[in-house]
């Protein structure tokens, strides 16, 4: 059986992709204090760099991050629309907890070199 050979270029590319993935988690987290601007930057980077991680263990992290952004945006909009009837306070709190969980879990799994399935 032939073992796949990995060159230094492969490991350097994986290291670079892992660093980009962590940067995206950081930008998502900073979205809480930037009014969401860094989260928008994060999802743009996701879409630009998605082909670089296709087929690797980092691909699941990219799907996780993209889903976190879009579902977080959807539920944030719903929370804002229902804010006037006080249901938005509850929805907003749940969205915040959910976003923190998703960002923390993704970053921890990335740090442990574990893939994510969506």
N, C-alpha and C positions, 0 to 999 in steps of 0.2 A: 504494500500500500504506500502510495506517495503522500508524504506530508506536505501541506501547503507551506510555502516559504514566505516569510515576511521580511521585508527589507527595512532598513532604518527609515526609509521614506514612508513606509506604511505606518510604522509606530509613531513617527513624527506627525503624520497627517491625523492619526487617531487622537494624539495628544492635543493637537490644535483644535480638532472638532470637539473634544471634551471641554476644552477651555471656552470655546464659543457657547457650548451648551450651558456651562455654569454662568457665563456672562448673561445669557438670556434669563436664567432663574433670578439673577441679581437684579436685572432690569425690571422683571415682573414684580419683584418685592419692592423695589423703589417706586413702583407705580402708586403705592399707597401714599407716599409723600409728595409725588410730583403731579398729582391730579390725573394720573393715568398716562402721561406723556411717555414715560420710559417703557410702560407696558406696550404702547403702540410701536415704539422702536423695537422692542423685543419680538413682536409678532412679525414685523417687517423683516428682521434678521432671520427669523424662522423660515419664512418663505424663500428668502434669497439663498440660504445655505442648506435648504432641505435636500437638494440633490447630492450634496457632499456626504451626507450620512445615510443615504438610501442603501438598504441592505446590511447596515451595521447595527450593533446593539444600541447605538445612539438614536436610531430612527424612532423608536418608541418614545424616547424623551421628547423628541420634536413634536410628535403627535400629541403627547401629554400637554406640552406647553401651548400648542395651538388651541387645543380643546379648552384648556384652562382659560386662555384669553377670551375666546368667543363666548363660552358659556358664562364666564364671569361678567362680560359686557352685557349679555342678555339679561341676567338676573339683576345686575346693577340698574339697568334701565327700568326693569319691572319694579324694583325697590323705589326708584325715584318717582315713578308714575303713581305708586300707591302711598307715597310719603304723606300726602295730605290726610289720608284716612288712618294714619298711624300704623297701618299694616307694614308700611315701608320701613319703619324702624326695626321690626322683627326680621323682615326679609333682608334688609341691609346687614344686620348682624350675622345672619346665617351665611350670606354671601361672603362676608369678610372672613369668617371662620373657615369656610370651604376653601377660599383662595389661599389663606395661610397654610392650611393642611396640604393642598396640592403643591404649592411652591416648596414647602419644607420636605414633603415626601420625595418629590422629584430630585431636589438638591442632595438629600441624604443618599438616595439610591445611586445618583451619579457619582458622588464621592466614594461609594462602596463598589463602584464599577458594576452595578447591576442594571439590567435593562428594565424597561417599564412596558407593560401591555395595557392598551387602552380598552 
